[in-house]
């Protein structure tokens, strides 16, 4: 598996890792299955952390004049819990629409959270300004 693969997913990464660990598949089938499951969960977490969160390592500078774009995004798959991550240049229209909607929803949720925090702070400050009753 290479960095320039158009699509990557946790299942493929887990399988490749397991083949590195036990290339002859000499482990018992239940052990292989358990290891694959664990590797799959690790790969899902790493992919999600790397491609679903804000990219802070400077890669977005390569995407000028569109700063902030990632190199990969989750793919669109109806009802999928284990998504592939697609290179920006290899995304299909459905992938673009899925990610635009996902990012806008996340933005709206964060905006509502900010509004609630700000309102809480204003109420707290107003309550602190009122002198205690004697």
MARVEXTI-17617 format. One record per residue: y, x, z of N, C-alpha, C, O in turn; residue number from 1. Coordinates in nm, 2 decimals. Each point is the difference from the previous one (the first is absolute). Last residue first. Layout:
# residues N
> n.Y_n.X_n.Z_ca.Y_ca.X_ca.Z_c.Y_c.X_c.Z_o.Y_o.X_o.Z_resi
> Y_X_Z_Y_X_Z_Y_X_Z_Y_X_Z_NUM
...
END
This chain:
# residues 134
> n.Y_n.X_n.Z_ca.Y_ca.X_ca.Z_c.Y_c.X_c.Z_o.Y_o.X_o.Z_resi
> 4.20_-2.87_5.12_0.01_0.04_0.14_-0.05_-0.11_0.09_0.01_0.03_0.13_134
> -0.15_0.13_-0.66_0.07_-0.11_0.09_0.00_0.05_0.14_-0.10_0.05_0.05_133
> 0.11_0.30_-0.46_-0.09_-0.08_0.08_0.07_-0.10_0.08_0.12_0.03_0.04_132
> 0.08_0.14_-0.52_-0.01_0.05_0.14_-0.10_-0.09_0.08_0.00_-0.12_-0.02_131
> -0.01_0.23_-0.51_0.03_-0.11_0.09_-0.01_0.05_0.14_-0.11_0.05_0.04_130
> -0.01_0.22_-0.42_0.14_-0.01_0.02_0.05_-0.11_0.10_0.11_0.01_0.04_129
> -0.57_0.06_-0.18_0.04_0.11_0.09_0.15_0.00_0.03_0.05_0.05_0.10_128
> -0.24_-0.36_-0.41_-0.05_-0.03_0.14_0.05_0.11_0.10_0.03_-0.03_0.11_127
> 0.05_0.09_-0.57_0.08_-0.11_0.05_-0.03_-0.03_0.14_0.09_-0.03_0.08_126
> -0.36_0.35_-0.30_0.13_0.05_0.03_0.09_-0.11_0.05_0.08_0.03_0.09_125
> -0.50_-0.16_-0.22_-0.01_0.09_0.11_0.13_0.05_0.04_0.04_0.00_0.12_124
> -0.07_-0.25_-0.51_-0.02_-0.08_0.11_0.00_0.08_0.13_0.06_-0.04_0.10_123
> -0.05_0.28_-0.50_0.13_-0.07_0.02_-0.01_-0.09_0.12_0.10_-0.01_0.08_122
> -0.50_0.22_-0.22_0.10_0.10_0.06_0.13_-0.07_0.03_0.06_0.03_0.10_121
> -0.39_-0.29_-0.32_-0.04_0.03_0.13_0.10_0.10_0.07_0.04_-0.03_0.11_120
> 0.02_-0.05_-0.56_0.04_-0.12_0.07_-0.04_0.02_0.15_0.08_-0.04_0.09_119
> -0.21_0.37_-0.39_0.14_0.00_0.01_0.05_-0.12_0.09_0.09_0.02_0.08_118
> -0.54_0.01_-0.20_0.03_0.11_0.09_0.15_0.00_0.03_0.05_0.02_0.11_117
> -0.21_-0.32_-0.43_-0.04_-0.04_0.13_0.04_0.11_0.11_0.04_-0.04_0.11_116
> 0.03_0.13_-0.57_0.09_-0.11_0.05_-0.03_-0.04_0.14_0.09_-0.02_0.08_115
> -0.37_0.34_-0.29_0.13_0.06_0.03_0.09_-0.11_0.05_0.08_0.03_0.10_114
> -0.49_-0.18_-0.26_-0.02_0.08_0.13_0.13_0.06_0.04_0.04_-0.01_0.12_113
> -0.04_-0.20_-0.54_-0.01_-0.10_0.11_-0.02_0.07_0.14_0.06_-0.05_0.10_112
> -0.07_0.33_-0.48_0.13_-0.05_0.02_0.01_-0.11_0.11_0.09_0.00_0.08_111
> -0.51_0.17_-0.21_0.08_0.10_0.08_0.14_-0.04_0.02_0.06_0.02_0.11_110
> -0.33_-0.29_-0.38_-0.06_0.00_0.14_0.08_0.10_0.08_0.04_-0.04_0.12_109
> 0.06_0.02_-0.58_0.05_-0.12_0.07_-0.05_0.00_0.14_0.08_-0.04_0.09_108
> -0.24_0.39_-0.35_0.14_0.01_0.02_0.06_-0.12_0.07_0.08_0.02_0.10_107
> -0.53_-0.03_-0.24_0.01_0.10_0.11_0.15_0.01_0.04_0.04_0.01_0.12_106
> -0.13_-0.26_-0.50_-0.05_-0.07_0.12_0.02_0.09_0.12_0.05_-0.05_0.11_105
> 0.03_0.24_-0.52_0.11_-0.10_0.03_-0.04_-0.08_0.13_0.09_-0.02_0.08_104
> -0.41_0.32_-0.26_0.11_0.07_0.06_0.12_-0.09_0.04_0.06_0.02_0.10_103
> -0.44_-0.21_-0.32_-0.04_0.05_0.13_0.12_0.08_0.07_0.02_-0.02_0.12_102
> 0.03_-0.14_-0.56_0.00_-0.11_0.09_-0.04_0.05_0.14_0.06_-0.05_0.10_101
> -0.07_0.36_-0.44_0.14_-0.04_0.01_0.00_-0.12_0.11_0.09_0.00_0.09_100
> -0.51_0.16_-0.22_0.07_0.09_0.09_0.15_-0.03_0.02_0.05_0.01_0.11_99
> -0.32_-0.27_-0.41_-0.06_-0.01_0.14_0.08_0.09_0.09_0.03_-0.04_0.11_98
> 0.08_0.05_-0.57_0.04_-0.12_0.07_-0.05_-0.01_0.14_0.07_-0.05_0.09_97
> -0.21_0.42_-0.34_0.15_0.01_0.02_0.04_-0.13_0.07_0.07_0.01_0.11_96
> -0.51_0.00_-0.25_0.02_0.10_0.11_0.14_0.01_0.04_0.04_0.00_0.11_95
> -0.15_-0.26_-0.49_-0.04_-0.07_0.12_0.01_0.09_0.12_0.04_-0.04_0.11_94
> 0.05_0.23_-0.54_0.10_-0.10_0.04_-0.03_-0.07_0.13_0.08_-0.03_0.08_93
> -0.31_0.50_-0.13_0.01_-0.12_-0.09_0.11_-0.09_0.05_0.04_0.01_0.12_92
> -0.09_0.55_-0.05_-0.01_-0.14_0.06_0.01_-0.10_-0.11_0.07_0.02_-0.10_91
> -0.04_0.48_0.09_-0.12_-0.07_-0.05_-0.02_-0.14_0.05_-0.10_-0.07_-0.02_90
> 0.45_0.39_0.14_0.01_-0.01_-0.14_-0.12_-0.07_-0.06_0.00_-0.04_-0.12_89
> 0.03_0.12_0.59_0.11_-0.08_-0.04_0.00_-0.02_-0.15_0.02_-0.12_-0.05_88
> -0.48_0.20_0.30_0.11_0.08_-0.04_0.11_-0.09_-0.05_-0.03_-0.09_-0.08_87
> -0.32_-0.11_0.42_0.02_0.02_-0.14_0.12_0.09_-0.02_0.11_-0.02_0.06_86
> -0.51_-0.15_0.31_0.14_0.05_0.00_0.02_0.06_-0.14_-0.07_0.09_-0.04_85
> -0.29_-0.49_0.25_0.02_0.13_-0.07_0.15_0.04_0.01_0.08_-0.09_0.02_84
> -0.32_-0.24_0.35_0.07_0.01_-0.13_-0.01_0.14_-0.05_-0.02_0.10_0.07_83
> -0.22_-0.46_0.27_-0.01_0.15_-0.02_0.06_0.03_-0.14_-0.07_0.00_-0.10_82
> 0.05_-0.44_0.25_0.04_0.06_0.13_-0.01_0.15_-0.02_0.06_0.07_0.09_81
> 0.02_-0.51_-0.45_-0.06_0.13_0.03_0.04_0.05_0.14_0.12_0.00_0.03_80
> 0.01_-0.41_-0.30_-0.09_-0.01_0.12_-0.06_0.13_0.04_-0.09_0.00_0.08_79
> 0.28_0.02_-0.55_0.00_-0.13_0.07_-0.10_0.01_0.11_-0.12_0.02_-0.01_78
> 0.39_0.39_-0.18_-0.14_-0.05_-0.01_0.00_-0.13_0.08_0.02_0.01_0.12_77
> 0.34_0.41_-0.29_-0.02_-0.15_0.02_-0.14_-0.03_-0.02_-0.06_0.03_-0.11_76
> 0.23_0.46_0.29_-0.02_-0.08_-0.12_-0.01_-0.15_0.04_-0.02_-0.03_0.12_75
> 0.30_0.44_0.14_-0.12_-0.08_0.00_-0.01_-0.09_-0.13_0.10_-0.05_-0.05_74
> 0.17_0.51_0.01_0.01_-0.13_0.07_-0.13_-0.07_0.00_-0.09_0.03_-0.08_73
> 0.33_0.50_-0.02_-0.11_-0.09_-0.01_0.04_-0.13_0.08_0.07_0.01_0.10_72
> 0.24_0.34_-0.13_-0.08_0.04_-0.12_-0.11_-0.10_-0.02_-0.05_-0.01_-0.11_71
> 0.52_-0.14_0.32_-0.11_0.08_0.04_-0.08_0.04_-0.13_0.03_-0.06_-0.11_70
> 0.52_-0.06_0.20_-0.13_-0.04_-0.06_-0.11_0.09_0.04_0.02_0.12_0.01_69
> 0.44_-0.05_0.11_-0.07_-0.09_0.09_-0.13_-0.05_-0.06_-0.09_-0.05_0.07_68
> 0.51_0.19_-0.39_-0.05_0.06_0.13_-0.07_-0.11_0.09_0.03_-0.12_-0.01_67
> 0.10_0.17_-0.51_-0.05_-0.11_0.09_-0.05_0.06_0.13_-0.12_0.00_0.02_66
> 0.28_0.23_-0.44_0.11_-0.06_0.08_-0.04_-0.12_0.08_0.08_-0.08_0.03_65
> -0.37_0.44_0.02_0.14_-0.03_-0.03_0.00_-0.05_-0.14_-0.07_0.05_-0.09_64
> -0.32_0.10_0.36_0.01_-0.13_-0.07_0.15_-0.04_-0.04_0.02_-0.11_-0.03_63
> -0.17_0.50_0.29_-0.05_0.02_-0.13_0.01_-0.13_-0.09_-0.01_0.01_-0.12_62
> 0.13_0.00_0.58_0.10_0.08_-0.07_-0.05_0.02_-0.15_0.08_0.01_-0.09_61
> -0.36_-0.21_0.43_0.08_-0.09_-0.07_0.11_0.07_-0.08_0.06_-0.06_-0.10_60
> -0.37_0.29_0.39_-0.05_-0.03_-0.13_0.09_-0.09_-0.08_0.00_0.00_-0.12_59
> 0.05_0.16_0.59_0.08_0.05_-0.11_-0.05_-0.03_-0.13_0.07_0.03_-0.10_58
> -0.25_-0.16_0.54_-0.02_0.14_-0.03_0.08_0.05_-0.12_-0.03_0.11_-0.04_57
> -0.03_-0.57_0.26_0.10_0.09_0.06_-0.01_0.14_-0.04_0.07_0.09_0.06_56
> -0.22_-0.63_-0.19_-0.03_0.14_-0.03_0.11_0.09_0.04_0.11_-0.01_-0.05_55
> -0.29_-0.49_0.25_0.11_0.08_-0.07_-0.04_0.14_-0.02_-0.06_0.06_0.09_54
> -0.35_-0.38_-0.07_0.11_0.03_0.09_0.11_0.07_-0.08_-0.03_0.06_-0.11_53
> -0.39_-0.16_-0.08_0.06_-0.13_0.03_0.12_0.02_0.09_0.08_-0.09_0.01_52
> -0.36_0.46_-0.18_0.06_-0.07_-0.11_0.07_-0.13_0.04_0.08_-0.05_-0.08_51
> -0.30_0.37_0.40_0.06_0.08_-0.10_0.08_-0.08_-0.11_0.11_0.04_-0.04_50
> -0.36_-0.25_0.39_0.10_0.08_0.06_0.08_0.07_-0.11_0.12_0.01_0.01_49
> -0.50_-0.25_-0.14_0.11_-0.09_0.04_0.12_0.08_0.06_0.11_-0.03_-0.03_48
> -0.49_0.28_-0.08_0.06_-0.06_-0.13_0.12_-0.09_0.04_0.10_0.01_-0.06_47
> -0.37_0.15_0.41_0.08_0.11_-0.06_0.07_-0.05_-0.12_0.12_0.04_-0.02_46
> -0.41_-0.34_0.23_0.11_0.03_0.09_0.09_0.11_-0.06_0.12_-0.01_0.00_45
> -0.52_-0.09_-0.22_0.09_-0.11_-0.01_0.13_0.02_0.08_0.11_-0.02_-0.04_44
> -0.46_0.34_0.08_0.07_0.01_-0.13_0.10_-0.12_-0.02_0.11_0.02_-0.05_43
> -0.39_-0.02_0.43_0.09_0.11_0.01_0.09_0.01_-0.13_0.12_0.02_0.00_42
> -0.47_-0.33_0.01_0.11_-0.04_0.09_0.10_0.11_0.01_0.12_-0.03_0.00_41
> -0.51_0.13_-0.24_0.08_-0.10_-0.07_0.12_-0.05_0.08_0.11_-0.01_-0.05_40
> -0.42_0.30_0.24_0.08_0.08_-0.09_0.09_-0.10_-0.08_0.11_0.03_-0.03_39
> -0.43_-0.22_0.32_0.11_0.08_0.08_0.09_0.07_-0.10_0.12_-0.01_0.02_38
> -0.49_-0.21_-0.21_0.09_-0.09_0.06_0.12_0.06_0.07_0.11_-0.03_-0.01_37
> -0.46_0.31_-0.15_0.08_-0.06_-0.11_0.10_-0.10_0.05_0.12_0.00_-0.04_36
> -0.43_0.17_0.35_0.10_0.10_-0.04_0.09_-0.05_-0.11_0.12_0.03_0.00_35
> -0.48_-0.31_0.12_0.10_0.01_0.11_0.11_0.10_-0.03_0.12_-0.02_0.03_34
> -0.48_-0.01_-0.33_0.08_-0.12_-0.01_0.11_0.00_0.11_0.11_-0.04_-0.03_33
> -0.43_0.39_0.03_0.09_0.01_-0.12_0.09_-0.12_-0.01_0.12_0.01_-0.02_32
> -0.44_-0.02_0.35_0.10_0.10_0.03_0.10_0.02_-0.11_0.12_0.00_0.02_31
> -0.50_-0.29_-0.08_0.10_-0.05_0.09_0.11_0.09_0.04_0.11_-0.04_0.02_30
> -0.46_0.21_-0.31_0.09_-0.10_-0.06_0.10_-0.07_0.10_0.11_-0.02_-0.03_29
> -0.28_0.52_0.12_-0.07_-0.13_0.00_0.10_-0.10_-0.06_0.12_0.01_0.03_28
> -0.06_0.50_-0.18_0.01_-0.09_0.12_-0.07_-0.13_-0.02_-0.01_-0.05_-0.11_27
> 0.06_0.38_-0.24_-0.11_0.02_0.09_0.00_-0.08_0.13_-0.10_-0.01_0.07_26
> 0.38_0.09_-0.52_-0.03_-0.13_0.06_-0.13_0.01_0.09_-0.09_-0.09_-0.01_25
> 0.34_0.44_-0.23_-0.14_-0.03_-0.03_-0.04_-0.13_0.05_-0.11_-0.04_-0.01_24
> 0.56_0.21_0.10_-0.03_-0.01_-0.15_-0.14_-0.03_-0.04_-0.02_-0.07_-0.10_23
> 0.35_0.02_0.53_-0.15_-0.01_-0.02_-0.03_-0.01_-0.15_-0.04_-0.10_-0.04_22
> 0.49_0.18_0.17_-0.06_0.02_0.13_-0.15_0.01_-0.01_-0.07_0.08_0.06_21
> 0.33_-0.18_-0.44_0.04_0.13_0.04_-0.08_0.04_0.13_-0.04_0.11_0.02_20
> 0.01_-0.55_-0.19_-0.08_0.09_-0.09_0.03_0.15_0.04_-0.09_0.09_-0.02_19
> 0.34_-0.42_0.24_-0.14_-0.01_0.04_-0.09_0.10_-0.08_-0.09_0.06_0.05_18
> 0.54_-0.13_-0.18_-0.01_0.08_0.12_-0.14_0.01_0.05_-0.04_0.10_0.05_17
> 0.13_-0.37_-0.42_0.01_0.14_-0.04_-0.01_0.09_0.13_-0.06_0.10_-0.01_16
> 0.06_-0.57_0.07_-0.13_0.04_-0.07_0.01_0.15_-0.03_-0.10_0.07_0.01_15
> 0.48_-0.27_0.17_-0.10_0.01_0.10_-0.13_0.05_-0.06_-0.07_0.08_0.06_14
> 0.43_-0.16_-0.35_0.03_0.11_0.09_-0.11_0.02_0.10_-0.05_0.11_0.02_13
> 0.04_-0.49_-0.29_-0.03_0.12_-0.08_0.02_0.12_0.08_-0.08_0.10_-0.01_12
> 0.20_-0.51_0.22_-0.15_0.01_-0.03_-0.04_0.12_-0.07_-0.09_0.07_0.03_11
> 0.55_-0.17_0.04_-0.06_0.05_0.12_-0.15_0.02_-0.02_-0.07_0.09_0.05_10
> 0.40_-0.06_-0.47_-0.03_-0.10_0.10_-0.08_0.06_0.11_-0.07_0.11_-0.02_9
> 0.41_-0.01_-0.46_-0.09_0.05_0.10_-0.02_-0.11_0.10_0.08_-0.09_0.03_8
> 0.12_0.19_-0.57_-0.03_-0.10_0.11_-0.09_0.07_0.10_-0.10_0.06_-0.04_7
> 0.27_0.20_-0.32_0.09_-0.12_-0.01_-0.01_-0.09_0.12_0.09_-0.06_0.05_6
> -0.18_0.59_-0.03_-0.08_-0.12_-0.03_0.10_-0.12_0.00_0.08_-0.01_0.09_5
> 0.03_0.47_0.03_0.06_-0.06_-0.12_-0.08_-0.12_-0.04_0.02_-0.06_-0.11_4
> -0.14_0.35_0.48_0.13_-0.07_0.03_0.05_-0.08_-0.12_0.08_-0.09_0.02_3
> -0.61_0.17_0.02_0.12_0.08_-0.01_0.12_-0.08_0.03_0.00_-0.13_-0.01_2
> -0.58_0.16_0.08_0.12_-0.09_0.00_0.12_0.09_0.00_0.01_0.10_0.08_1
END
